[in-house]
Amino acid sequence: MTTPDEPDFLEQPRMIEFEAMLLGRHGFLPNARARAAGRLDRSAYVLLSRLEIDGPMSIGQLSDAFGLDASTLNRQTAAMLRGGLVERIPDPDGGIARKFRVTAEGERRLAQDRDAYTRGVARVLADWTPEEIAAFGAALRRFNRDIERLDGRPWPRP
């Protein structure tokens, strides 16, 4: 049995890290090629996805959820405001911080992009068995949940 200090222990994690890095370059995920095709950039796609699940959130709540500085989120949300993807609203719970809510245009663009990415994933999985797809989905969900557990920021799922 190997331990975390031994070179063989890292062989499989290195392979997984490498494959995860490659995953980000493929066209069915938010990337530069997708933006050139008129799709949302990655930050907008992820932020809109979170707002869709959680509802309106303030910069502070987004900062806590993503572990990002408020200045980074201010730039990202400003771009989304200019694009008509989100709007600022008073806190529905009566707090003093204004919150960001997805607009109808943001919902439309998110649904359009999600559908395009889902079709891309479906093309990749076309020759997989239902059992292989289920096993891969379960392993990917577990991988993400374990990352979230270690990071202390669980991602809500629909």
CORMO-V867167 format. One record per helix or strand of 3 or more residues. SS is the DSSP state (h for helix, s for strand). FROM is the first residue (numbers start at 0). LEN is the number of residues. If there is no record, write none. Layout:
# CORMO-V867167
[[SS:FROM:LEN] [SS:FROM:LEN]]
This chain:
# CORMO-V867167
[[h:8:15] [h:31:5] [h:41:13] [h:58:8] [h:69:13] [s:85:4] [s:98:4] [h:103:21] [h:129:22]]
